[in-house]
Amino acid sequence: MATAVVRVMIDPEGRLTGAAYGAGLRMLERSGFEVIASPAGRLPERRREIELIVEDGGGELRTGPCLDACRAAFGIEPELGVITYVSRGTDDDARGVLRRFGLAGEVVRTVEGDEEIVTVALPAEAGRRVPESRLHTALEAALNCEVRIVTASG
């Protein structure tokens, strides 16, 4: 299961006081969210952004509950920001990258000399849907090792 970092712009217009911002953060934490946020005094009065650490459930990441919780905690309309993923370098991380590109493939980990290599076998039609360079870059970033993409036989 992949761990997502959901960035949420809490206060685009700068209407929240520092106390209200802090109370909203505490409410999110009491609601079970893992929250990463700077103290109000260290942020500009506008465009305050927080990060919610959530599990993507092995499928499509649902951001609606995150935005609903922020709306309830702060009493204003939040804006969804950039979503990234925490990587532990596992085969599940590789499969998660493939899933986010709408692909499925076989992931095989080997060691050559002192170097770990992950080979990802994809169906031939995958190359027509997703540029291999984008997929390769995403896989290497997630796995922090050499990645080889091959066409699956059969």
N, C-alpha and C positions, 0 to 999 in steps of 0.2 A: 504494500500500500504506500503510495507516494504522499509526501508531506508538502502541502502548498503554503506559500507565503502570500496571503491576500492583502494587498495594500488598499487602504480605504482613506479617501480624503474626507476628513470629518467636518471641517469648518471652512468651506470655500470662501464665504463672505466675511469671516472674522467676527461672528456674532457671539461666540461662546466666551464666557469669562474663564480665567484660569481655574477657578473653583469648579465650575460646571464641567469643564474638560476633565479634570481629575476625578470628579464624581462619576462621569460617564465611563472612564477607564475602569474604575472599581466595579461598576455595575456589569461591564462586560466580563471581567474576571470572575465575579460571583456567578455569572451565567454559564461558566465553564469554558470560556475562551482563553486561549493562551495569547496574551497581548504583548506586543513590543511597541513601546511608545516613549518618546522623550518627554520630560516634564514640560509643562506649559511654558515656563519661563525660558526655556531653551529653544522654543519654536517661534516662528513669526506669528503674528496674530491672525493671519489669513493662511489658508491652504495647509492646515495642520493635517498631517498624515500619520496613520497608525498601521501596524502590521498585525494581522491575525494569522496564527499558525494553525492550520486545519488539515485533517486527513482528507484526501480526495475520494476515499471510498472505493478505489479501484475502478472507477468509471468516470463519467463526466463530473467535473467539479461544479457543485452548486453554490453559487455566490449569493443567491437570494437570502438565505438564512443569515449570512454575515451582514448584509446590508440592513436587513430587518432588525437585527440585534443592535446595530449601530444607531439606527433611526430611533429605537426605543431608548437606548442609553443616553443619547445626546439631545433628542427632541428636535433634530433638524435633518434635512435630507442629505445623506452622505453620497459621495461619488466613488464608484469603483475605480481603483488605480491598476497598476501593473500586477500581474500574478506571475510568480516564479515558483520554482520547486526546489526543495532541499534534497540534495543527493547524498546518498551514503555509498555510492559506487557499486551497488548490488545489481544482480541480474534483474530483479524486480524494477529497479530504476530504469534499466534499459527497456524493459517491456512497457513501462509507463511512458517513456519517450515515444516508442513506437505507437502506442495507443493514442497519444495526443496528436500524432500525425495521421491517425486513421489506418494504421497498419498493424499487422501481426506477423511475427517471424520467430525463428528459432535463434536463441542466444546461447553461444558456446564459449566458455572461458578456458584459455590455455596459457601455458607459460613457455616462452622461447628464450633460452638463456636466462637472463635476469628480468626479462620484460613480460608483463602480463598483457595478453591480447584477448580482446573480445571480438568474436566473429558473429556477425548477424546475417542470417540467411533469410532473404525475402523473396516472395514470388516475383516473377519477371515483370508483371504489370505494375508493381509498386513504383518502379522507376518512372513510369509515365505519369503517376499522380503526384509524386513528391520529388523535388530536386535532391539528388543524392548528396550534394555538398551541404545543403541545409540539415539533412538528417544526420550526416556524418559529424558535423560540428556539434549538434545537440547531443548526440550520443557520447562523443568524447568529453564534452563538458560535464555530462551526468556521471560518467564512469571514471574520469581522470586516468585513462589508459588508452593505448592504441586500439582503434576500432577498425575492423575490416568488414565491409559490406559485400556480400556475395549473393548471387542469384540461386535460390533453392532449386534443386533438381527434383523432378517428379511431379 
